[in-house]
Amino acid sequence: MRECFAVLHNIVLQVDVTDTWRWLLDPMHGYSVRESYRFIPNSGEQVDMSLVDDVWQRHIPVKVSMFV
């Protein structure tokens, strides 16, 4: 809760301004899985790559994966 407050306490909402999403890694083109995947190992953060691999190597049938 404190972390959320620290991030949002300077945000001012304006009635006449439309809110938009902006992906900081690529503000011009927006979010992409490719850029996210490239960012994770190069972010300087310690990342458990087994968790990242779990996203790409799901243990579910292909038809279920495609449906989701």
FIVEXLUM-576007 format. One line per 8 residues: number of its first residue (from 1); for each residue x, y, z of N, C-alpha, C, CB. Coordinates in steps of 0.2 Angstrom, whole numbers, plus 2048, in hexadecimal, padded with zeros to 3 digits. Glycine has a CB too. Example, Ala and Ser with C-alpha at 12.3 -4.5 7.8 and 13.67 -1.06 7.14 Angstrom:
1) 842/7E4/827/83E/7EA/827/842/7F0/827/839/7EA/82D ~ 840/7F5/823/844/7FB/824/840/800/827/846/7FD/81D .
% end
This chain:
1) 804/7FA/800/800/800/800/804/806/800/7FB/800/806 ~ 80A/806/804/80E/80C/804/812/80D/7FE/813/80B/80A ~ 814/808/7FB/817/808/7F4/813/80B/7EF/81A/801/7F2 ~ 80D/809/7EF/808/80B/7EA/806/813/7EB/801/807/7EB ~ 806/815/7F1/805/81C/7F3/80B/820/7F1/804/81D/7FB ~ 811/81D/7F2/817/821/7F0/817/822/7E8/81D/81D/7F2 ~ 815/81D/7E5/815/81E/7DD/80F/822/7DB/814/817/7DA ~ 80A/822/7DE/804/826/7DC/803/82D/7DF/7FE/822/7DC .
9) 806/82F/7E4/804/835/7E8/805/83B/7E4/808/835/7EE ~ 809/83B/7DF/80A/841/7DB/806/842/7D5/811/842/7D9 ~ 802/83D/7D4/7FD/83C/7CE/7F7/841/7CF/7FB/835/7CC ~ 7F6/845/7CA/7F0/84A/7CA/7EC/848/7C4/7F3/851/7CA ~ 7E6/846/7C5/7E1/844/7C0/7DD/84B/7BE/7DC/83F/7C2 ~ 7DD/84B/7B7/7D9/851/7B5/7D3/84F/7B1/7DE/855/7B0 ~ 7CE/853/7B2/7C7/851/7AF/7C7/851/7A7/7C2/855/7B2 ~ 7CB/856/7A4/7CA/857/79D/7D0/853/799/7CB/85E/79C .
17) 7D4/84F/79D/7D9/84C/799/7D8/844/799/7E0/84D/79D ~ 7D8/841/794/7D7/83A/793/7DD/836/796/7D6/838/78C ~ 7DC/831/79A/7E1/82D/79C/7E3/828/797/7DF/829/7A2 ~ 7EA/827/796/7ED/822/792/7F2/81E/795/7F0/825/78B ~ 7F3/817/792/7F8/813/795/7FE/815/791/7F6/80B/794 ~ 804/814/794/80A/815/791/80F/810/793/80D/81C/792 ~ 812/80C/78F/817/807/790/81E/80B/790/817/801/78B ~ 821/80B/796/827/80F/796/82D/80C/792/829/80F/79E .
25) 82D/805/791/832/803/78D/832/805/786/832/7FB/78E ~ 82C/806/783/82B/808/77D/825/80D/77C/82B/802/778 ~ 825/813/77E/820/817/77F/81C/819/778/821/81E/782 ~ 820/818/772/81E/81A/76C/819/814/769/823/81B/767 ~ 81B/80E/76A/818/808/767/814/804/76C/81D/803/764 ~ 815/805/772/811/802/778/814/7FB/77A/80A/801/775 ~ 810/7F7/77D/813/7F1/780/814/7EC/77B/80E/7EF/785 ~ 819/7E8/77C/81A/7E2/778/81E/7DD/77C/81F/7E3/772 .
33) 81C/7D6/77B/81E/7D1/77F/826/7D1/77E/81B/7CA/77D ~ 828/7D2/778/82F/7D1/776/833/7D6/77A/830/7D3/76E ~ 831/7DC/77A/835/7E1/77E/835/7E0/786/832/7E8/77D ~ 830/7DD/788/82F/7DB/78F/834/7D6/791/828/7D9/791 ~ 834/7D1/78C/839/7CB/78D/840/7CD/78D/837/7C5/788 ~ 841/7D2/788/848/7D4/788/84A/7D8/78E/849/7D9/781 ~ 846/7DC/791/847/7E0/796/849/7DC/79D/841/7E5/798 ~ 845/7D7/79E/846/7D3/7A4/84D/7D1/7A6/842/7CD/7A4 .
41) 851/7CE/7A1/858/7CC/7A3/85D/7D2/7A3/85B/7C7/79E ~ 85B/7D8/7A0/85F/7DD/79F/85E/7E3/7A4/85F/7E0/798 ~ 859/7E2/7A9/856/7E7/7AD/85B/7E9/7B3/850/7E5/7B0 ~ 860/7E4/7B4/864/7E5/7BA/861/7E2/7C0/866/7EC/7BB ~ 85B/7E0/7C0/858/7DD/7C6/85A/7D5/7C5/850/7DE/7C5 ~ 85A/7D2/7CB/85B/7CB/7CC/855/7C8/7CA/85E/7C9/7D3 ~ 854/7C4/7C5/84E/7C1/7C3/84F/7B9/7C3/84C/7C3/7BC ~ 84B/7B6/7C6/84B/7AE/7C5/848/7AC/7BE/846/7AB/7CB .
49) 84D/7AB/7BA/84B/7A9/7B3/847/7A3/7B2/852/7A8/7AF ~ 847/79F/7B7/842/799/7B7/83B/79B/7B7/843/794/7BD ~ 83A/7A1/7BA/833/7A4/7BA/831/7A6/7B3/832/7A9/7BF ~ 836/7AA/7B0/835/7AC/7A9/834/7A6/7A4/83B/7B0/7A7 ~ 838/7A1/7A5/837/79B/7A1/830/798/7A1/83D/796/7A2 ~ 82E/798/7A7/827/795/7A9/822/799/7A4/825/796/7B0 ~ 822/79F/7A3/81E/7A2/79F/81E/7A0/798/81F/7AA/79E ~ 823/79E/795/824/79C/78E/823/794/78E/82B/79E/78B .
57) 825/790/793/824/789/793/81F/787/797/82B/786/795 ~ 819/788/795/813/786/799/812/77F/799/80C/78A/797 ~ 80F/77C/79E/80E/775/79E/806/774/79D/811/772/7A5 ~ 804/776/798/7FD/775/796/7FC/773/78F/7F9/77C/798 ~ 7F7/770/78D/7F6/76E/786/7F6/775/781/7EF/76A/785 ~ 7F8/774/77B/7F9/779/776/7F2/77D/775/7FC/777/770 ~ 7ED/778/775/7E6/77B/773/7E3/77F/779/7E1/775/772 ~ 7E5/77E/77F/7E3/782/785/7E7/789/784/7E5/77E/78B .
65) 7EE/788/783/7F2/78E/782/7EF/793/77D/7F9/78C/781 ~ 7ED/790/777/7EB/794/772/7E4/797/774/7EA/790/76B ~ 7E0/794/777/7DA/796/779/7DA/79C/77E/7D5/791/77D ~ 7DF/79B/783/7E0/7A1/788/7E3/7A7/784/7E5/79E/78D .
% end
